[in-house]
Amino acid sequence: MCKTVENYAMDYALDYAKTYAKKERIDAIQNMLELGLSKEQILTKYSEEEIKMAEKDMLAQV
């Protein structure tokens, strides 16, 4: 495989992995919110931005 195609494939794989990992984190936060954990508890492992994204996604699903 030529270097350019190999680099593209590697970049694509890394981007996909980051996107998937981000989605998994948002899903985990949504589960925690549904189970009644407080934002303060969730903030011990996740960022305020991630919590806001999870809440926004939950509202969009309603």
N, C-alpha and C positions, 0 to 999 in steps of 0.2 A: 504494500500500500504506500502511496506517495506521502510525503511528509505533510502536505497541505490537507489532504483528506484525513489523515491520522489526527492532525491538530483539530480539525473541525469536529471529528467524531468525539475526541476527548472533551472539547469545550461543550458540545451538546450534552454529553453524559453528565458533566459537572453541573450544568445549568438545570438539567432534569432532576438530578439528585437534590439540589438546593431547593427547587420548587416543591418536590415531594416532601422533603423534610419540613419545610415551612407549613405545608398543608397538614401534615401530621401534628405539628405543634398546635395549630389553630383548632383542629379536631379535638385534641386532648383538652384544651382550655374550654371548649364548648361542653364537653362531657363534665368537666369539673363544675362549671356554672350550673348545668342541669342538675347535678347532684347536690347543689346548695353550698358549695365552698364559697367563702367570701373572697372578694378581690384581693384583700390583704394576704390571705393564704396563698392565692395563686401567684401573687407578685413575688413570692419567695423563690420561684423558679422561672417565671416568665415576665416579659416586659409589659409595661402599660400599653404600648402600641399593639402588641399581640392580643391583649385582652380586648382592646377596642375593635380590632379586626374580627375577632371571634364574635363579639356582640353584634357587630354590623352584619356578619354573615348569618347569624341566628335570626335577626330581624328580617333579612331578605328571604329566608326560607319559610317564613310564616305566611 
